[in-house]
């Protein structure tokens, strides 16, 4: 059996690396399944591939620890009849790559994805101040542009240099060490992933343009002790001041407090779209740190508190 998964290509992107990490984590169930990656040029195209049946799933970057949400991905999710089933996060490390023999002093154009460019601007201003930024559809596409002679240098994952026959001129060029990006696995609407006790639920909604509607809507969560781990707003593009609100909740739709909060939110909202409930796969949020568990254990047993 083969499973086609759309991802932001070409080969060598962080999204491709996240896809294979999801495979190793067992996200696709059957270990014997053959994964067939389908490279696409944008998050919207990846989601469309699922909606149109060209792919069973899509892997999307949705949020990074430096610059926050990937807005193209949020917009694509809202417009399609799809659902999130799994997530993973990935350490992001950029390398500067050039054609073999290139003198960095002669680099005049630097290609990379706009999100990546925001994460390396400080390094570039110190080390390649003469280089003009050239936007690419993905970091691996930037590496391909260098190989094709369309740019002098690229910022991309190190693997892209191997794929496109480039030379790594500098490593670890990100302004913020240890940056991470969260990726989600998206499929057609269906039964949510089973509850695990460490889950995330995501919805997007719009509200009447009246005073207090947002506070009242969010109050449905706080009254029931449902924690929000993220809230973002995006313009509806219908009118100035009208927004879609994206909310991530700690918990699963099979948890009674989450279900009751969403039920009452539905009564308040103009529109409410369920984007899925799935296991929380982010390393930063996988439950209590060992030190906190030690503190609780000491308090319970009367020992000295650490």
C-alpha positions in Angstrom: 0.0 0.0 0.0 1.3 3.5 -0.9 0.4 6.8 0.8 0.9 10.0 -1.1 1.8 13.0 1.0 2.0 16.5 -0.4 4.7 18.8 1.0 6.4 22.1 0.2 9.2 21.0 -2.1 11.4 20.4 -3.9 13.5 17.7 -2.1 15.6 19.1 0.7 13.1 21.4 2.5 12.5 21.3 6.3 9.0 20.2 5.5 10.3 17.1 3.7 12.4 16.4 6.8 9.3 16.8 9.0 7.4 14.4 6.8 10.1 11.7 7.3 10.1 12.4 11.0 6.4 11.8 11.1 7.0 8.5 9.3 9.5 7.5 12.0 7.0 8.5 14.7 4.4 6.1 13.2 2.0 8.8 12.1 0.8 6.8 9.1 -0.2 3.6 11.1 0.9 0.8 8.8 4.7 0.4 9.1 4.6 -1.5 5.8 3.0 1.5 3.9 5.1 3.0 1.2 5.2 6.8 1.5 5.2 8.7 -1.8 6.2 12.4 -1.3 4.5 14.8 -3.6 6.4 18.1 -3.8 4.3 21.2 -4.3 5.0 25.0 -4.4 2.9 26.3 -1.6 0.8 25.4 1.5 -2.4 26.1 -0.5 -1.3 23.7 -3.2 -0.5 21.0 -0.6 -4.0 21.4 0.9 -5.6 21.4 -2.5 -3.9 18.2 -3.3 -5.7 16.6 -0.4 -9.0 18.2 -1.3 -8.8 17.0 -4.9 -7.7 13.5 -4.0 -4.2 13.8 -5.5 -2.7 13.1 -2.0 -4.0 11.4 1.0 -2.2 13.8 3.4 -0.3 17.1 3.4 2.5 18.1 5.7 2.5 21.8 6.5 4.7 24.1 8.5 2.3 26.0 10.8 4.3 27.9 13.4 7.9 28.7 14.3 9.4 29.8 17.6 11.0 32.9 16.1 8.4 34.6 13.9 5.2 32.8 15.0 2.4 31.5 12.7 2.9 30.6 9.0 -0.1 32.6 7.8 -0.3 30.9 4.4 -0.9 27.6 6.1 -3.6 29.0 8.3 -5.4 30.5 5.4 -5.2 27.3 3.4 -6.6 25.2 6.3 -9.6 27.5 6.8 -10.6 27.4 3.1 -10.6 23.6 2.7 -12.6 20.7 4.1 -9.6 19.2 5.8 -8.5 18.2 9.3 -5.3 18.0 11.3 -4.4 14.5 12.5 -0.8 14.6 13.9 2.0 17.1 14.5 5.7 17.1 15.1 8.3 19.8 15.6 11.8 20.1 14.1 15.0 22.0 15.0 15.7 24.5 12.3 19.3 25.1 11.3 20.2 27.1 8.2 23.4 26.8 6.1 24.8 29.3 3.6 25.5 27.4 0.3 27.1 28.5 -3.0 28.3 27.0 -6.2 31.7 25.3 -5.7 34.5 27.9 -5.9 32.3 30.9 -5.3 34.0 33.8 -3.5 31.7 35.2 -0.8 32.9 38.7 -1.5 31.3 38.4 -5.0 27.9 37.2 -3.7 25.4 39.8 -4.8 22.1 37.8 -4.4 20.9 35.6 -1.6 17.9 33.4 -2.2 15.7 31.8 0.5 12.1 31.6 1.7 10.8 34.9 3.2 10.2 33.2 6.6 13.8 32.0 6.6 15.0 35.4 5.6 13.5 36.9 8.8 15.4 34.4 10.9 18.9 35.1 9.4 18.8 38.9 8.7 21.2 39.7 11.5 23.8 37.3 10.3 23.4 38.5 6.7 23.9 42.2 7.7 27.2 41.3 9.4 28.5 38.8 6.9 26.9 39.5 3.5 25.7 43.1 3.7 26.1 43.5 -0.1 23.7 40.6 -0.9 20.2 41.4 -2.2 17.4 39.1 -0.9 15.6 37.1 -3.5 12.4 35.4 -2.4 12.0 31.7 -3.1 9.0 29.4 -2.8 11.0 27.3 -0.4 14.5 27.0 1.0 15.3 24.0 -1.2 14.0 26.0 -4.2 16.5 28.6 -3.3 19.3 26.0 -3.4 18.1 24.9 -6.8 18.1 28.5 -8.0 21.8 28.7 -7.0 22.6 25.5 -8.8 20.8 26.9 -11.9 22.7 30.2 -11.7 19.7 32.3 -10.8 21.2 33.4 -7.5 24.7 33.5 -6.0 23.9 32.0 -2.6 21.1 30.3 -0.7 20.1 29.8 2.9 18.7 26.3 3.3 19.0 23.0 5.2 22.4 21.4 4.8 20.8 18.5 2.9 19.8 20.8 0.1 23.5 21.4 -0.6 24.0 17.7 -1.1 21.0 17.3 -3.4 21.8 20.3 -5.6 25.6 19.9 -5.7 26.5 23.0 -3.7 29.2 23.9 -1.3 28.4 24.9 2.3 30.1 28.2 3.0 28.8 28.7 6.5 26.7 26.7 9.0 24.3 27.7 11.8 23.6 31.1 10.5 20.3 31.7 12.2 20.1 34.7 14.5 18.3 32.7 17.2 20.0 29.3 18.0 17.7 26.5 18.8 14.7 27.7 16.8 12.0 25.1 16.2 9.1 24.9 13.7 5.9 23.0 14.3 4.5 20.9 11.4 1.1 19.3 11.1 -0.2 16.3 9.1 -3.5 17.3 7.3 -6.0 14.9 5.7 -9.7 14.9 4.6 -12.4 15.5 7.3 -12.9 12.4 9.4 -13.0 10.9 12.9 -10.3 12.7 15.0 -7.2 10.9 16.2 -8.0 9.0 19.4 -7.7 10.8 22.7 -4.3 10.3 24.4 -4.6 12.6 27.4 -2.0 15.0 25.9 -3.9 16.4 23.0 -4.4 19.6 21.1 -7.7 20.8 19.6 -7.8 23.6 17.0 -10.8 25.7 15.7 -11.3 28.8 13.6 -14.3 31.1 14.1 -15.8 34.4 13.3 -17.9 36.6 15.6 -20.6 39.3 15.2 -19.0 42.7 15.2 -20.3 43.8 18.5 -18.6 45.0 21.8 -17.6 42.2 24.1 -18.2 39.3 21.7 -14.5 38.1 21.7 -14.3 38.3 25.5 -17.5 36.3 25.8 -16.4 33.7 23.3 -13.1 33.1 25.1 -14.9 33.0 28.4 -16.4 29.7 27.4 -13.0 28.2 27.7 -11.9 29.9 30.9 -15.1 29.1 32.7 -14.5 25.4 32.1 -10.8 25.4 32.8 -9.8 24.8 29.2 -6.4 26.3 28.5 -5.7 28.1 25.2 -2.1 27.5 24.0 -2.5 29.9 21.0 -4.8 32.5 19.6 -4.3 34.3 16.2 -6.4 36.5 14.1 -6.5 36.8 10.3 -8.5 39.3 8.3 -11.6 37.8 6.6 -10.9 40.1 3.6 -14.6 40.9 3.5 -14.4 44.1 5.5 -12.0 46.2 7.5 -11.9 45.1 11.1 -13.5 41.6 10.4 -11.3 38.7 11.5 -11.1 34.9 11.6 -9.9 33.8 15.1 -7.7 30.7 15.2 -7.5 29.0 18.7 -5.5 26.0 19.9 -6.9 24.4 23.0 -5.2 22.0 25.4 -7.4 18.9 25.3 -9.4 16.7 23.0 -12.9 17.1 21.7 -13.7 13.9 23.5 -12.9 15.7 26.8 -16.2 17.0 28.3 -14.9 20.5 29.1 -13.6 21.0 25.6 -16.8 19.7 24.0 -19.0 21.8 26.2 -16.9 25.0 25.5 -17.1 24.4 21.7 -20.8 23.7 21.9 -21.5 27.1 23.5 -19.0 28.8 21.3 -21.0 27.5 18.3 -24.0 29.4 19.7 -22.1 32.6 19.9 -20.1 32.4 16.7 -21.1 33.4 13.2 -19.0 30.5 11.8 -17.1 27.8 13.6 -14.8 25.3 11.9 -13.3 22.3 13.6 -9.6 21.8 12.5 -9.0 18.6 14.5 -8.0 17.0 17.8 -4.7 15.2 17.8 -1.7 14.2 20.1 0.4 17.1 21.1 3.8 16.3 19.5 5.7 19.5 20.4 8.8 18.8 22.4 8.3 22.0 24.4 4.8 21.0 25.5 5.0 17.2 26.2 4.0 17.5 29.8 5.7 18.5 33.0 9.5 18.8 33.2 11.3 16.4 35.5 12.1 19.2 38.0 8.4 20.0 38.4 7.6 16.3 39.0 10.3 16.2 41.6 8.8 19.1 43.4 5.3 17.6 43.4 6.7 14.2 44.7 8.5 16.0 47.5 5.5 17.9 48.5 3.4 14.8 48.6 5.8 12.8 50.7 6.9 15.6 53.2 10.5 15.8 51.9 12.5 19.0 51.5 11.2 20.9 48.4 13.9 21.1 45.6 
